Amino acid sequence: MKETGARIQFITDKEGPLLERLKAEGEQTPADLFITVNAGNLWWAANEGLLKPVNSKILQGNVPAHLRDPENRWFGLSVRARTLVYNTKKVKPSDLSTYEDLGSAKWKGRLCLRTSKSVYNKSLVAMMIHEYGEAKTEQMVKSWVNNLATDVFADDVQVLQAIAAGQCDVGIVNTYYFGRLMVKKPDLPLALFWPNQNDSGVHVNISGAGITRYAKHEPAAIRFLEWLSSEKAQNLFADANMEYPVNPKIAPDPRVAAWGPFKQNLINVSKAGELQGEAVKLMDRAGYQ
Ligand code: FE
């Protein structure tokens, strides 16, 4: 790292094995910084005591308050929205309005969803529990299940492909999957829709990072984390992923900006972790596979 003078080694894996490894290594861990997707995973790491609070004016200035841990143990670095996607040959944007409306009668047999086992859906439903309460959220999830065109899918790309193929007309996906698919297949009849623009906004989540509890190079790790939130790194990081920079001063990649501006839901993403257990139980009760 020329900018911060630190030499960096990366160990990459899926979040589950990485978290287990960090936990098992305890004080012996060679890791200074833990980087992963989804606030649910970061919340879990912090809750297990694997991350250390960082008091940094730079991070607090660069990362909006709802996209970092209220106790400063992790910070968002890029933003993805979990939003609606539709088949442009079968649906007009004016047919769409809110997440809740996907449960209304007009979408009967027209909705595709990814499995409830995905951390993205657990986090989405957890944040909805915070926003609407359990009863209303359960009703909403049940109404979605009622409207499914087909069995749930293993991932967001399959949802996008099913909608493009006309198997269903509308679904919920993370923005960067849409972006990456459209780069490869620009002619697919798909478009994003920003729901709830007249009320609480589109649900967002983060990729983010925190300093490990037993970091051996804490000052260097903090400098690196601060650098990741800076203008230069924000462009590199978010553009490569087709995500949104977390730092609101930085413009998104033009391909991402082309989807248009939207109002974000300002619930702190830590709720995605805090209420995840409740979300899993609720989705089970609602019959969401
Ligand atoms: Fe993903």
Boltz pocket constraint, residues with backbone or C-beta under 6 A from the ligand:
constraints:
  - pocket:
      binder: B
      contacts: [[A, 37], [A, 174]]
      max_distance: 6.0
